[in-house]
Amino acid sequence: MSTTAKMIRSIEPDENEAPARREHTRVAQAGWIEVIAGSMFSGKSEELIRRLRRAKIARQKVQVFKPEIDARFSNDHIVSHSEIRHESVNVRTAEDIRANVEPDTEVVGIDEGQFFDNDLIQIVNELAGRGVRVIVAGLDQDYTGKPWEPMPQLLAVAEYITKTHAICMRCGQPANYTQRTFESEERVAVGGAGMYEARCRSCFVPHADAPSE
């Protein structure tokens, strides 16, 4: 095995290792942060669930959290728009995540990261420093097209970033924006299809509560 291969092996444990071996590797190294960001209807939660399921198949201990405000589909599961689901715990603040992560947890999943306060940045960094793999999914822009904290800061500190895209509901091009289709000036207005549309740059109407016809 080459020196480079040995270095990669030392920082990226094999998911198929025996539990005892994997635990030894985890203690000897830092964890990392993965961020899945994009517009609504772009498959963020689905990708998060896919990674969490793979970790569980590898017999890693997984804990999943979502904000209490998001009860669109379930109170105890994260659910994608395609109705794929994974059990989770509702929490009110980022501090509640820190308080509920158990010492032997190896993977922490967080959905709808944009709904948490900025303490989430410090907390996921702390978890990664303890050897935990942290996966955060969320909207990186609000309905006006502005960056939505704390997602931009998490993108800056993450080791791995995945940018997901939807299909524009007006023209069929790749969509990177979330268009609000009802009147409201509240930044946080939880909803789904019928309240929001995925839009491309050309079809997105910035700083508007409702799209022009």
C-alpha positions as CSV (number, residue, x, y, z in Angstrom):
1,M,0.0,0.0,0.0
2,S,1.4,3.4,-1.0
3,T,2.0,6.2,1.6
4,T,-0.8,8.2,0.1
5,A,-3.2,5.2,0.4
6,K,-2.2,4.7,4.0
7,M,-2.9,8.4,4.7
8,I,-6.3,8.2,3.2
9,R,-7.0,5.0,5.1
10,S,-6.1,6.7,8.4
11,I,-8.6,9.5,7.9
12,E,-11.5,7.7,6.2
13,P,-12.5,4.5,8.1
14,D,-14.0,1.6,6.2
15,E,-17.8,1.4,6.8
16,N,-17.4,-2.4,6.8
17,E,-14.9,-2.6,9.6
18,A,-15.8,-4.6,12.7
19,P,-17.4,-2.4,15.4
20,A,-14.4,-2.6,17.8
21,R,-11.9,-1.7,15.0
22,R,-14.2,1.2,13.9
23,E,-14.5,2.6,17.4
24,H,-10.7,2.6,17.8
25,T,-10.3,4.5,14.5
26,R,-12.9,7.0,15.5
27,V,-11.2,7.8,18.8
28,A,-7.9,8.4,17.1
29,Q,-9.2,10.9,14.6
30,A,-11.4,14.0,14.2
31,G,-14.8,13.8,12.6
32,W,-16.0,16.0,9.8
33,I,-19.0,18.0,8.6
34,E,-21.0,17.4,5.5
35,V,-23.5,20.0,4.2
36,I,-26.3,19.2,1.7
37,A,-27.7,22.5,0.5
38,G,-30.1,23.7,-2.2
39,S,-33.7,24.9,-3.0
40,M,-36.9,23.2,-2.0
41,F,-37.8,20.1,-3.9
42,S,-34.2,19.4,-4.8
43,G,-33.8,16.2,-2.8
44,K,-31.9,17.4,0.2
45,S,-33.7,15.4,2.8
46,E,-33.7,12.3,0.5
47,E,-29.9,12.5,0.2
48,L,-29.6,13.0,4.0
49,I,-31.7,9.9,4.6
50,R,-29.6,7.9,2.1
51,R,-26.4,8.7,3.9
52,L,-27.9,7.9,7.3
53,R,-29.2,4.6,6.1
54,R,-25.8,3.6,4.8
55,A,-24.2,4.5,8.1
56,K,-26.8,2.3,9.9
57,I,-26.1,-0.6,7.5
58,A,-22.4,-0.2,8.5
59,R,-23.6,-0.7,12.2
60,Q,-22.7,2.9,13.2
61,K,-24.6,4.6,15.9
62,V,-26.8,7.3,14.3
63,Q,-28.8,10.1,15.9
64,V,-31.0,12.4,13.8
65,F,-32.5,15.8,14.7
66,K,-34.9,18.2,13.1
67,P,-36.4,21.6,14.3
68,E,-39.6,21.5,16.2
69,I,-41.1,24.1,13.9
70,D,-41.1,21.7,11.0
71,A,-44.1,19.3,11.6
72,R,-45.3,19.2,8.0
73,F,-45.2,15.5,7.6
74,S,-44.3,13.9,10.9
75,N,-43.3,14.8,14.5
76,D,-40.8,11.9,14.9
77,H,-39.4,11.4,11.4
78,I,-37.7,13.5,8.7
79,V,-39.7,13.0,5.6
80,S,-38.7,13.9,2.0
81,H,-41.2,15.2,-0.5
82,S,-41.0,11.8,-2.2
83,E,-42.2,10.4,1.2
84,I,-38.9,8.6,2.1
85,R,-38.6,8.8,5.9
86,H,-36.1,8.3,8.8
87,E,-36.8,8.4,12.5
88,S,-35.7,11.6,14.2
89,V,-36.0,13.7,17.4
90,N,-37.6,17.1,17.4
91,V,-35.6,19.9,19.1
92,R,-36.2,23.5,19.6
93,T,-32.7,25.0,19.6
94,A,-29.2,24.0,18.5
95,E,-28.3,23.7,22.1
96,D,-30.8,20.9,22.5
97,I,-28.9,18.9,19.9
98,R,-25.7,19.2,22.0
99,A,-27.6,18.1,25.1
100,N,-29.1,15.0,23.4
101,V,-26.1,13.6,21.5
102,E,-25.0,10.5,23.3
103,P,-21.3,9.8,24.0
104,D,-21.0,6.8,21.7
105,T,-22.9,8.3,18.7
106,E,-20.8,8.2,15.6
107,V,-23.1,10.0,13.0
108,V,-25.4,12.9,13.7
109,G,-27.9,14.0,11.0
110,I,-29.6,17.4,11.1
111,D,-32.4,18.3,8.7
112,E,-33.7,21.8,7.9
113,G,-30.6,23.4,9.3
114,Q,-31.8,26.9,8.3
115,F,-34.4,26.9,11.0
116,F,-31.7,26.6,13.8
117,D,-30.0,29.5,15.5
118,N,-26.3,30.4,14.8
119,D,-25.2,28.3,17.8
120,L,-25.5,25.4,15.4
121,I,-22.1,26.4,13.8
122,Q,-20.2,26.0,17.1
123,I,-22.0,22.8,18.0
124,V,-21.4,20.9,14.8
125,N,-17.7,22.0,15.0
126,E,-17.5,20.6,18.5
127,L,-19.1,17.3,17.5
128,A,-16.7,17.0,14.5
129,G,-13.8,17.7,16.9
130,R,-15.0,14.8,19.1
131,G,-14.8,12.4,16.1
132,V,-18.5,12.6,15.0
133,R,-19.5,12.7,11.4
134,V,-22.1,15.5,11.2
135,I,-24.4,15.7,8.2
136,V,-26.6,18.9,7.9
137,A,-29.2,19.4,5.2
138,G,-31.0,22.7,4.6
139,L,-32.0,25.6,2.4
140,D,-29.0,27.9,1.7
141,Q,-31.3,30.8,0.5
142,D,-34.6,32.3,1.7
143,Y,-37.6,33.2,-0.4
144,T,-36.0,36.5,-1.4
145,G,-32.8,34.8,-2.6
146,K,-30.6,35.9,0.3
147,P,-28.3,33.5,2.1
148,W,-30.1,31.9,5.1
149,E,-28.0,31.7,8.2
150,P,-26.5,29.5,9.6
151,M,-26.2,27.6,6.3
152,P,-23.6,29.9,4.6
153,Q,-21.4,29.6,7.7
154,L,-21.8,25.8,7.7
155,L,-20.9,25.7,4.1
156,A,-17.7,27.6,4.9
157,V,-16.5,25.2,7.6
158,A,-17.7,21.9,6.1
159,E,-15.2,19.3,4.7
160,Y,-17.8,18.1,2.2
161,I,-20.5,20.1,0.3
162,T,-23.3,18.8,-1.9
163,K,-25.3,21.3,-3.9
164,T,-28.7,19.8,-5.0
165,H,-30.9,21.2,-7.7
166,A,-34.6,20.9,-8.4
167,I,-36.3,21.4,-11.8
168,C,-37.8,24.8,-12.5
169,M,-41.5,24.6,-12.3
170,R,-41.8,27.3,-15.0
171,C,-39.3,26.3,-17.7
172,G,-37.8,23.0,-16.8
173,Q,-34.2,24.2,-16.3
174,P,-32.1,23.4,-13.2
175,A,-33.5,25.3,-10.3
176,N,-31.5,26.9,-7.5
177,Y,-34.1,29.2,-5.9
178,T,-37.3,28.8,-3.9
179,Q,-40.2,31.0,-5.0
180,R,-42.9,31.8,-2.5
181,T,-46.3,31.8,-4.1
182,F,-48.4,33.3,-1.3
183,E,-48.4,36.7,0.5
184,S,-46.3,36.8,3.6
185,E,-43.4,39.0,4.8
186,E,-42.3,36.4,7.4
187,R,-38.9,34.9,6.6
188,V,-40.0,31.6,8.2
189,A,-43.2,30.2,6.8
190,V,-43.2,26.4,6.7
191,G,-44.9,24.9,3.8
192,G,-44.6,22.6,0.7
193,A,-46.1,22.2,-2.7
194,G,-48.8,24.8,-3.4
195,M,-46.9,27.4,-1.2
196,Y,-43.5,27.3,-2.9
197,E,-42.0,26.5,-6.3
198,A,-38.5,25.7,-7.4
199,R,-37.3,28.3,-9.9
200,C,-34.2,28.8,-12.1
201,R,-32.4,32.1,-12.1
202,S,-34.4,33.5,-15.0
203,C,-37.8,32.6,-13.7
204,F,-37.1,33.5,-10.0
205,V,-38.7,36.8,-8.9
206,P,-36.5,38.2,-6.2
207,H,-37.8,40.1,-3.2
208,A,-41.4,39.3,-4.0
209,D,-43.9,37.4,-2.0
210,A,-45.8,36.1,-5.0
211,P,-44.6,35.4,-8.5
212,S,-45.7,37.5,-11.4
213,E,-47.9,35.8,-13.9
